[in-house]
């Protein structure tokens, strides 16, 4: 039921707002949010509402290109969930939560078959089975795919299934705060991006499925208005802990472009899917050397993403990069018909820019792609705040120090299912917005939003936004060291001061949305810098030039929480141990041999 309320205070008046009562509020309408809502609906929970910041079906999931993992054994029947788990732990440098890894890998064969039943447009073998391709650092062909538009096809299938189940959905709503006293979640506050109306959601359970934080970097694979760290920041502000935030995956192959060319500049850093390498694409430096022979002669271009990204960065740093600061990715030795069939979106994109992938190489360079860190949750996806869940890229634990390609989409549907099942067993209606909650949580948040709207200031919001992205790239990028990280923290403090003096437009303006984004990004940026400074070793995607070795003593997760008196506090905890079945798979030492592709 919708309500309307207006109230006041002895300080400044509280703007008018609507109240929406709902048992389960799902914040985020990508694959993780959609799969959670589907599970709830299938278990008879119809009092659920899914919120999206964009139009229905236009979530970041659609940008996932290459595939989704599951040990179906289409081509390699010897593959198993346990080997998938072993590959995931190896790729995560054993900083993953083994139980969460096992949850995902055990589920995925069924989740893939389920998606197939719901109409996902999987690419298929000649026999009609779901096809699977090689992906970096995987022992077998276990990455199912739909050409090179897997995420788009997955989300379409999930949205269609949700619509069949009449799952309620509301688009163009941005959440700015979870209502919480640090112990329990009571709902959320946000605004309608079209009308400018403030909305208070009175919810018994809140699910954060709002994506990750890779767009806090200036070269990234997201759109600028997504993956700004909404989910982790909302959870952190509500009293939950974050974990592993220092681990940011830099995808080896973003588009390297001429930034002075208006046709190419908007594509800077956009993903050139790993599927190009999975289908046999080769990397060359500006001198024509296939340089991965030096860095990884066995796995070559299909080594782990952190290895390939650092190799490219090293080639560029040593003067063997291309004119646009990258290297060449070449798949022209494959037939044009094969490329158009297996990589249709990539082929079309470059074709529209005047480059024919079937006859010439493309320029690529590392780009921020995925945050392995996020919100610390239990085996059901619930945080330490009762009634607050975090799933998908918003949560931490599955990927450890580096994510296995194809595991991000797998995590969304696996933990969407897990969280949905658990919530369905305990849901008991909306929360009750007591006078305490309204006075202590709702009204201060609404006053803050009203003060931010049309705030006069001397700093342009987008300049602050871009400066923050530049700061992260410069001081917490692929190669890190103590001096640069500390400088980054000092500069972050100065930048935070500028945010109180930004020039902001009305609630429906882009500047208001990005001002809210900057607030989210600051918490994520601080956690990345603090974690990277504290972790005095190199592990996975985190590489310290002043501590280049992996330290066994650092097989610990770093947790981030709000200190009792301001600031951000950290503590560490040891990682769990794999199950006997997974340990057996680890002991057998399965590994991809790139040369079987030749």
Phi, psi and omega per residue, in radians:
X1 nan 2.451 3.107
X2 -1.679 2.490 3.111
X3 -2.216 3.012 3.009
X4 -2.444 2.414 -3.103
X5 -2.539 2.539 3.019
X6 -2.359 2.380 3.133
X7 -2.505 -3.119 -3.135
X8 -2.456 3.131 3.114
X9 -2.634 2.934 -3.127
X10 -1.236 -0.239 -3.129
X11 -1.672 -1.569 3.117
X12 -2.070 2.681 -3.088
X13 -1.203 2.625 3.097
X14 -1.597 2.239 -3.126
X15 -1.137 2.746 3.113
X16 -1.106 2.539 3.139
X17 -2.626 2.771 3.046
X18 -1.751 2.595 3.028
X19 -1.959 2.278 3.082
X20 -2.043 2.131 3.109
X21 -1.611 2.298 3.134
X22 -2.743 2.523 -3.131
X23 -1.255 -0.785 -3.117
X24 -2.249 2.123 3.093
X25 -1.857 2.106 3.120
X26 -1.857 1.998 -3.101
X27 -1.704 1.823 -3.081
X28 2.152 2.214 -3.013
X29 -2.021 0.416 3.026
X30 -1.442 -2.771 -3.055
X31 -1.073 -0.726 -3.096
X32 -1.147 -0.820 3.133
X33 -1.134 -0.749 -3.133
X34 -1.114 -0.738 -3.101
X35 -1.200 -0.599 3.060
X36 -1.086 -0.827 -3.118
X37 -1.106 -0.669 3.109
X38 -1.080 -0.795 3.141
X39 -1.072 -0.739 3.114
X40 -1.092 -0.794 -3.124
X41 -1.113 -0.713 -3.141
X42 -1.167 -0.389 3.120
X43 -1.721 0.250 2.996
X44 1.553 0.141 3.100
X45 -1.606 1.846 -3.098
X46 -1.802 -0.160 3.125
X47 -1.565 1.167 -3.109
X48 -2.303 2.604 3.095
X49 -2.378 2.244 3.095
X50 -1.788 2.247 3.132
X51 -1.897 2.384 3.043
X52 -2.210 2.505 3.090
X53 -1.336 -0.326 -3.077
X54 -2.107 -3.051 3.078
X55 -1.133 2.731 -3.093
X56 -1.001 2.221 3.134
X57 1.530 -0.051 -3.126
X58 -1.860 1.151 3.131
X59 -1.899 2.920 -3.096
X60 -1.081 -0.378 3.100
X61 -0.908 -0.591 -3.076
X62 -1.146 -0.265 -3.121
X63 -1.534 -0.119 3.073
X64 -1.349 2.110 -2.950
X65 -1.806 -0.849 -2.772
X66 -1.328 -0.695 -3.110
X67 2.882 3.139 -3.109
X68 -2.400 2.288 -2.986
X69 -1.504 2.538 3.005
X70 -3.055 2.360 -3.034
X71 -1.395 1.224 3.081
X72 -1.332 -0.505 -3.119
X73 1.245 0.519 -3.131
X74 -0.969 -0.836 3.131
X75 -1.819 -0.506 -3.051
X76 -2.147 1.470 -3.056
X77 -1.099 -0.285 3.115
X78 -1.313 -0.181 3.107
X79 -1.180 2.723 -3.134
X80 -2.684 2.893 3.091
X81 -1.051 -0.588 -3.114
X82 -1.193 -0.657 3.093
X83 -1.227 -0.660 3.034
X84 -1.021 -0.764 3.097
X85 -1.101 -0.733 3.129
X86 -1.084 -0.762 3.095
X87 -1.077 -0.690 -3.135
X88 -1.133 -0.756 3.122
X89 -1.179 -0.721 3.090
X90 -1.058 -0.803 -3.127
X91 -1.148 -0.581 3.129
X92 -1.460 0.095 3.131
X93 0.923 0.632 3.013
X94 1.029 0.550 2.999
X95 -1.827 -0.028 3.102
X96 -1.226 2.777 2.935
X97 -1.431 1.913 -3.043
X98 -1.005 -0.595 -3.141
X99 -1.167 -0.717 3.120
X100 -1.187 -0.654 3.071
X101 -1.062 -0.780 -3.131
X102 -1.135 -0.676 3.085
X103 -0.986 -0.816 -3.106
X104 -1.189 -0.866 -3.015
X105 -1.221 -0.559 3.067
X106 -1.176 -0.647 -3.065
X107 -1.320 -0.546 -2.821
X108 -1.094 -0.625 3.068
X109 -0.985 -0.757 3.113
X110 -1.187 -0.666 3.141
X111 -1.143 -0.650 3.107
X112 -1.168 -0.752 3.116
X113 -1.113 -0.654 3.109
X114 -1.095 -0.833 3.096
X115 -1.035 -0.665 3.094
X116 -1.077 -0.763 3.111
X117 -1.107 -0.552 -3.119
X118 -1.487 0.088 2.999
X119 1.711 0.247 3.102
X120 -1.109 2.401 -3.019
X121 -1.479 1.145 3.137
X122 -1.169 2.518 2.903
X123 -1.211 2.584 -2.992
X124 -2.284 2.735 3.057
X125 -1.353 3.040 3.100
X126 -1.077 -0.442 3.128
X127 -1.512 -0.016 3.106
X128 1.576 0.076 3.116
X129 -1.404 2.803 3.032
X130 -1.088 2.108 -3.103
X131 -1.313 2.703 3.099
X132 -2.420 2.475 -3.084
X133 -2.099 2.895 3.009
X134 -1.256 2.498 2.971
X135 -2.347 2.756 -3.025
X136 -0.916 2.353 3.010
X137 1.139 0.354 3.071
X138 -1.862 2.416 -3.025
X139 -1.245 -0.490 -3.101
X140 -2.392 2.988 3.075
X141 -1.358 1.725 -3.129
X142 -2.259 0.140 -3.130
X143 -1.631 1.790 3.051
X144 -1.284 2.674 -3.015
X145 -2.721 2.841 2.986
X146 -2.175 1.558 -3.016
X147 0.926 -2.218 3.001
X148 -2.125 0.651 3.090
X149 -2.347 0.745 -3.018
X150 -1.080 -0.798 -3.121
X151 -1.085 -0.721 3.111
X152 -1.079 -0.782 -3.141
X153 -1.165 -0.671 3.109
X154 -1.113 -0.847 -3.099
X155 -1.121 -0.664 3.090
X156 -1.016 -0.779 -3.138
X157 -1.123 -0.729 -3.131
X158 -1.184 -0.760 3.128
X159 -1.086 -0.745 3.126
X160 -1.093 -0.709 3.117
X161 -1.147 -0.744 3.116
X162 -1.082 -0.695 3.120
X163 -1.166 -0.663 3.077
X164 -1.041 -0.555 -3.133
X165 -1.613 0.087 3.124
X166 1.014 0.722 3.088
X167 -1.226 2.165 3.136
X168 -1.158 2.468 -3.073
X169 -2.503 2.484 3.063
X170 -2.322 2.220 -3.067
X171 -1.809 2.899 3.088
X172 1.003 0.756 3.036
X173 -2.148 2.279 3.134
X174 -1.971 2.210 3.114
X175 -1.564 2.335 -3.110
X176 -1.928 -0.312 -3.101
X177 -2.800 2.453 2.935
X178 -1.603 2.291 3.121
X179 -1.336 1.998 -3.058
X180 -2.744 2.564 3.011
X181 -1.792 0.247 -3.100
X182 1.588 -0.274 3.134
X183 -1.933 -0.600 -3.021
X184 -2.527 2.561 3.077
X185 -1.719 2.415 -3.090
X186 -2.040 -0.088 -3.098
X187 2.518 -2.604 -3.074
X188 -2.740 2.796 3.087
X189 -2.099 2.459 3.099
X190 -2.822 -2.857 -3.139
X191 -2.550 2.634 3.062
X192 -1.403 2.065 -3.015
X193 -1.251 -0.315 3.115
X194 -1.534 -0.794 -3.031
X195 -1.692 -0.355 -3.073
X196 1.439 0.078 -3.140
X197 -1.287 2.468 3.041
X198 -1.485 2.483 -3.083
X199 -2.314 2.328 3.049
X200 -1.963 2.169 -3.138
X201 -1.780 2.038 3.120
X202 -1.604 1.722 -2.964
X203 -2.238 2.396 3.086
X204 -1.291 -0.538 3.116
X205 -2.374 2.389 3.109
X206 -2.105 2.245 3.127
X207 -2.006 2.075 3.083
X208 -1.596 1.938 3.082
X209 -2.253 0.855 -2.886
X210 -1.764 0.309 3.067
X211 1.492 -2.942 -3.013
X212 -1.928 -2.576 -2.980
X213 -2.405 0.355 -3.086
X214 -1.158 -0.410 -3.107
X215 -1.369 0.145 2.963
X216 -1.329 -0.100 3.078
X217 -1.747 2.674 -3.053
X218 -1.359 -0.393 3.028
X219 -2.022 1.971 -3.026
X220 -2.627 2.937 -3.049
X221 -1.704 0.085 3.141
X222 -1.750 3.027 2.872
X223 -1.340 2.732 -3.051
X224 -1.127 -0.381 -3.063
X225 -1.792 0.412 3.057
X226 -2.539 2.844 -3.053
X227 0.999 0.652 3.094
X228 -1.595 0.159 3.115
X229 1.551 0.368 3.129
X230 -0.910 -0.943 -3.046
X231 -1.031 -0.978 3.112
X232 -1.020 -0.703 -3.116
X233 -1.178 -0.718 3.116
X234 -1.091 -0.744 3.137
X235 -1.174 -0.780 -3.139
X236 -1.048 -0.779 -3.136
X237 -1.157 -0.463 3.133
X238 -1.435 -0.130 3.102
X239 1.915 0.027 3.096
X240 -1.439 2.842 3.104
X241 -1.640 2.619 2.970
X242 -1.795 2.860 -3.088
X243 -2.632 2.512 3.006
X244 1.070 0.488 -3.027
X245 -1.176 -0.350 -3.132
X246 -1.240 -0.241 -3.063
X247 -1.635 1.781 3.127
X248 -2.058 2.180 -3.120
X249 -1.478 2.181 3.032
X250 -1.734 1.893 -3.130
X251 -1.131 2.365 -3.067
X252 -1.088 -0.505 -2.945
X253 -2.175 1.364 2.849
X254 -1.591 2.867 3.136
X255 -1.263 2.192 3.030
X256 -1.675 2.076 -2.968
X257 -2.222 2.862 2.988
X258 -1.421 1.857 -3.042
X259 -1.231 -0.195 3.084
X260 -1.524 -0.178 -3.138
X261 -1.623 1.967 -3.069
X262 -1.084 -0.393 3.136
X263 -1.333 -0.614 -3.076
X264 -1.631 -0.561 -2.997
X265 -0.897 -0.709 -3.115
X266 -1.114 -0.244 -3.082
X267 -1.669 0.045 -3.107
X268 -0.964 2.166 3.094
X269 1.452 -0.142 -3.116
X270 -1.150 2.583 -2.964
X271 -1.164 2.282 2.837
X272 -1.807 1.812 -2.906
X273 -0.890 2.543 3.060
X274 -1.028 -0.332 3.108
X275 -1.037 -0.494 3.103
X276 -1.080 -0.738 3.076
X277 -1.317 -0.594 3.101
X278 -1.098 -0.468 3.107
X279 -1.663 0.180 3.024
X280 1.937 0.129 3.127
X281 -1.085 2.509 -3.080
X282 -2.079 2.570 -3.129
X283 -1.812 2.323 3.115
X284 -2.302 2.528 3.023
X285 -1.500 -3.127 -3.071
X286 -1.147 -0.288 3.115
X287 -1.621 0.115 3.083
X288 1.439 0.189 3.137
X289 -1.513 2.389 3.012
X290 -1.452 1.474 -2.843
X291 -1.212 -0.346 3.139
X292 -1.124 -0.264 3.047
X293 -1.080 -0.495 3.126
X294 -1.402 -0.633 -3.007
X295 -1.591 -0.582 -3.048
X296 -2.694 1.310 -3.026
X297 -1.119 -0.383 -3.133
X298 -1.536 -0.807 -3.077
X299 -1.719 -0.238 3.031
X300 0.873 -2.279 -3.086
X301 -1.171 -0.261 -3.110
X302 -1.766 0.384 2.969
X303 -1.280 3.044 -3.106
X304 -0.976 2.645 -3.067
X305 -1.043 -0.661 -3.131
X306 -1.145 -0.638 3.141
X307 -1.153 -0.811 -3.110
X308 -1.189 -0.704 3.141
X309 -1.100 -0.759 3.133
X310 -1.177 -0.614 3.108
X311 -1.093 -0.759 3.113
X312 -1.124 -0.788 3.132
X313 -1.031 -0.677 3.139
X314 -1.173 -0.743 3.117
X315 -1.052 -0.757 3.134
X316 -1.157 -0.772 -3.113
X317 -1.082 -0.544 -3.101
X318 -1.617 0.209 3.001
X319 1.535 0.235 3.140
X320 -1.886 0.389 3.133
X321 -1.541 2.976 3.123
X322 -1.391 3.086 -3.117
X323 -1.042 -0.560 -3.106
X324 -1.733 0.407 3.019
X325 1.305 0.587 3.122
X326 -2.440 -2.669 3.057
X327 -2.368 3.140 -3.119
X328 -1.785 2.398 3.010
X329 -1.985 2.133 -2.982
X330 -2.222 2.127 3.050
X331 -2.151 0.332 -3.048
X332 -1.225 -0.182 3.079
X333 -1.317 -0.206 3.056
X334 -1.495 2.699 3.102
X335 -1.121 2.533 -3.140
X336 -1.042 -0.664 -3.126
X337 -1.143 -0.635 3.099
X338 -1.118 -0.777 -3.123
X339 -1.125 -0.770 -3.126
X340 -1.151 -0.548 -3.136
X341 -1.354 -0.789 -3.020
X342 -1.536 -0.432 -3.066
X343 -2.298 0.933 -2.991
X344 -1.098 -0.729 -3.097
X345 -1.198 -0.727 3.119
X346 -1.104 -0.767 -3.124
X347 -1.070 -0.779 -3.112
X348 -1.166 -0.707 -3.124
X349 -1.060 -0.898 -3.113
X350 -1.192 -0.593 3.094
X351 -1.049 -0.688 -3.132
X352 -1.177 -0.357 3.120
X353 -1.736 0.147 3.065
X354 1.505 0.304 3.129
X355 -2.071 2.245 3.133
X356 -1.771 1.808 -3.116
X357 -1.037 -0.409 -3.110
X358 -1.325 -0.208 -3.093
X359 -2.301 -0.143 -3.116
X360 -2.624 2.741 -3.136
X361 -1.352 2.890 3.047
X362 -2.067 2.710 -3.141
X363 -1.587 2.333 -3.137
X364 -2.362 2.733 3.085
X365 -2.684 2.715 3.140
X366 -1.037 2.584 -3.099
X367 -2.590 2.510 3.123
X368 -1.101 2.255 -2.962
X369 -2.248 -0.602 -2.969
X370 -2.798 2.417 3.028
X371 -1.711 2.016 3.097
X372 -1.196 -0.467 3.118
X373 -1.374 -3.093 -3.122
X374 2.763 -2.586 -3.061
X375 -1.497 2.338 3.070
X376 -1.293 2.214 -3.093
X377 -2.373 2.886 3.085
X378 -1.545 -2.913 -3.047
X379 -1.178 -0.248 3.120
X380 -1.771 -0.046 -3.062
X381 1.584 0.167 -3.124
X382 -1.594 2.457 3.119
X383 -1.461 -3.088 3.079
X384 -1.263 -0.192 3.066
X385 -1.594 2.065 -3.072
X386 -1.014 2.233 3.114
X387 1.514 0.012 3.117
X388 -1.948 2.104 -3.125
X389 -1.994 2.720 3.040
X390 -2.458 2.245 -3.093
X391 -2.420 2.995 -3.130
X392 1.186 -2.552 -3.093
X393 -1.190 -0.253 3.100
X394 -1.242 -0.478 -3.086
X395 -1.588 2.838 3.055
X396 -1.992 2.914 2.980
X397 2.093 -0.573 -3.054
X398 -1.372 -0.660 -2.889
X399 -1.756 -0.259 3.109
X400 1.110 -2.321 -3.042
X401 -1.493 -0.179 3.141
X402 -2.882 2.363 -3.070
X403 -1.554 2.371 3.004
X404 -1.272 2.189 3.117
X405 -0.937 2.352 -3.111
X406 1.612 -0.123 3.141
X407 -1.559 -0.261 -3.116
X408 -1.222 -0.837 3.096
X409 -1.121 -0.616 3.106
X410 -1.075 -0.770 -3.131
X411 -1.063 -0.663 -3.079
X412 -1.082 -0.843 -3.075
X413 -1.376 -0.533 3.125
X414 -1.170 -0.900 -3.106
X415 -1.390 -0.381 2.972
X416 -1.072 -0.711 3.104
X417 -1.160 -0.814 -3.115
X418 -1.074 -0.850 -3.115
X419 -1.140 -0.760 -3.140
X420 -1.036 -0.751 3.132
X421 -1.085 -0.802 -3.093
X422 -1.153 -0.755 -3.135
X423 -1.112 -0.703 -3.124
X424 -1.059 -0.539 -3.115
X425 -1.327 -0.264 -3.022
X426 -2.237 -0.089 -3.056
X427 -1.087 2.383 -3.113
X428 -2.472 0.667 3.044
X429 1.661 3.119 3.138
X430 -1.114 2.914 3.012
X431 -1.308 -3.134 3.013
X432 -2.144 1.992 -3.113
X433 -1.371 1.618 -3.139
X434 -1.233 2.937 3.065
X435 -1.016 -0.609 3.119
X436 -1.115 -0.800 -3.123
X437 -1.128 -0.761 -3.138
X438 -1.132 -0.797 -3.081
X439 -1.260 -0.676 -3.051
X440 -1.586 -0.410 -3.030
X441 -2.118 -0.896 -3.048
X442 -1.184 -0.951 -3.030
X443 -1.120 -0.734 3.094
X444 -1.074 -0.674 3.126
X445 -1.143 -0.725 3.138
X446 -1.168 -0.666 3.081
X447 -1.095 -0.737 3.139
X448 -1.078 -0.760 -3.137
X449 -1.127 -0.749 3.134
X450 -1.124 -0.627 3.112
X451 -1.201 -0.628 3.137
X452 -1.193 -0.699 -3.116
X453 -1.092 2.233 3.110
X454 1.063 0.529 3.074
X455 -1.222 2.280 3.059
X456 -1.459 2.314 3.133
X457 -2.766 3.033 -3.068
X458 -1.740 -0.075 -3.108
X459 -1.989 2.250 3.076
X460 -1.214 2.328 -3.079
X461 -1.013 -0.799 -3.076
X462 -1.190 -0.514 3.072
X463 -1.161 -0.745 3.092
X464 -1.107 -0.759 3.129
X465 -0.991 -0.881 -3.112
X466 -1.192 -0.685 3.111
X467 -1.073 -0.647 3.101
X468 -1.156 -0.747 3.089
X469 -1.089 -0.731 3.126
X470 -1.107 -0.701 -3.137
X471 -1.034 -0.788 -3.129
X472 -1.146 -0.743 -3.118
X473 -1.104 -0.703 -3.084
X474 -1.294 -0.668 -2.965
X475 -1.905 -0.217 3.125
X476 -2.429 0.721 -3.108
X477 -1.515 -2.550 -3.060
X478 -1.164 -0.721 -3.126
X479 -1.955 2.185 -3.016
X480 -2.203 2.708 2.998
X481 -2.675 2.890 -3.014
X482 -1.023 -0.815 -3.066
X483 -1.083 -0.792 -3.103
X484 -1.178 -0.699 3.132
X485 -1.132 -0.729 3.118
X486 -1.144 -0.701 3.070
X487 -1.056 -0.703 3.114
X488 -1.057 -0.724 3.102
X489 -1.139 -0.707 3.116
X490 -1.114 -0.763 -3.141
X491 -1.189 -0.534 3.105
X492 -1.137 -0.690 3.087
X493 -1.048 -0.745 3.139
X494 -1.170 -0.674 3.139
X495 -1.190 -0.647 3.119
X496 -1.057 -0.635 3.113
X497 -1.119 -0.595 3.141
X498 -1.172 -0.479 -3.070
X499 -1.154 -0.397 3.114
X500 -1.385 -0.075 -3.109
X501 -2.265 0.749 3.123
X502 -1.627 2.648 3.101
X503 -1.639 1.906 -2.961
X504 -2.092 2.446 3.136
X505 -1.531 -2.931 -3.129
X506 -1.197 3.003 -3.030
X507 -1.012 -0.576 -3.095
X508 -1.481 0.017 -3.078
X509 -1.499 2.755 3.052
X510 -1.093 -0.628 -3.080
X511 -1.149 -0.586 3.095
X512 -1.186 -0.812 3.115
X513 -1.007 -0.796 -3.092
X514 -1.291 -0.459 3.029
X515 -1.142 -0.693 3.054
X516 -1.134 -0.732 3.117
X517 -1.039 -0.734 3.130
X518 -1.018 -0.726 3.098
X519 -1.036 -0.761 3.080
X520 -1.101 -0.776 -3.041
X521 -1.113 -0.578 -3.109
X522 -1.058 -0.752 3.130
X523 -1.136 -0.760 3.130
X524 -1.112 -0.743 -3.141
X525 -1.082 -0.762 -3.139
X526 -1.099 -0.732 -3.140
X527 -1.135 -0.729 3.109
X528 -1.045 -0.860 -3.107
X529 -1.136 -0.770 -3.124
X530 -1.161 -0.753 3.131
X531 -1.120 -0.741 -3.136
X532 -1.154 -0.592 3.103
X533 -1.252 -0.693 -3.096
X534 -1.251 -0.600 -3.074
X535 -1.436 1.638 -3.064
X536 -1.544 1.094 3.077
X537 -2.810 3.049 2.963
X538 -1.998 2.273 -3.113
X539 -2.702 2.131 3.107
X540 1.041 -2.241 -3.085
X541 -1.314 -0.204 3.135
X542 -1.633 1.977 -3.106
X543 -2.184 2.034 3.095
X544 -1.789 2.011 3.133
X545 -1.138 -0.423 3.116
X546 -1.593 -0.075 3.039
X547 -2.495 1.218 -2.947
X548 -1.284 -0.187 -3.081
X549 -1.733 2.719 3.032
X550 -1.455 2.262 -3.095
X551 -1.813 2.024 3.134
X552 -0.959 -0.496 3.118
X553 -1.174 -0.284 -3.105
X554 -1.706 0.340 3.029
X555 -1.375 1.122 -3.099
X556 -2.422 2.624 3.022
X557 -1.589 2.476 3.030
X558 -1.716 2.248 3.111
X559 -1.875 2.557 -3.117
X560 -2.155 2.288 3.128
X561 -2.527 2.792 3.114
X562 -1.269 2.265 3.125
X563 -1.265 2.749 -3.135
X564 -1.039 -0.622 3.141
X565 -2.124 1.384 3.076
X566 1.118 2.936 3.038
X567 1.352 -3.098 -3.093
X568 -2.064 2.209 3.119
X569 -1.870 2.686 3.112
X570 -2.275 2.689 2.942
X571 -2.633 2.878 -3.084
X572 -2.093 2.769 3.079
X573 -2.595 2.549 -3.126
X574 -1.223 2.659 3.137
X575 -1.463 2.620 3.098
X576 -1.256 3.097 -3.122
X577 -1.924 2.559 -3.133
X578 -1.171 2.787 3.059
X579 -1.203 2.882 -3.126
X580 -1.042 -0.694 -3.126
X581 -1.110 -0.779 3.135
X582 -1.211 -0.654 3.118
X583 -1.082 -0.657 3.083
X584 -1.068 -0.723 3.105
X585 -1.152 -0.665 3.082
X586 -1.100 -0.741 -3.087
X587 -1.140 -0.497 -3.129
X588 -1.314 -0.304 2.984
X589 1.178 0.732 3.074
X590 -1.069 2.513 -3.116
X591 -2.785 2.474 3.072
X592 -1.208 2.346 2.942
X593 -1.877 1.904 -3.063
X594 -0.941 -0.612 -2.958
X595 -1.193 -0.165 3.035
X596 -1.269 -0.194 3.061
X597 -1.421 -0.371 -3.038
X598 -1.233 nan nan
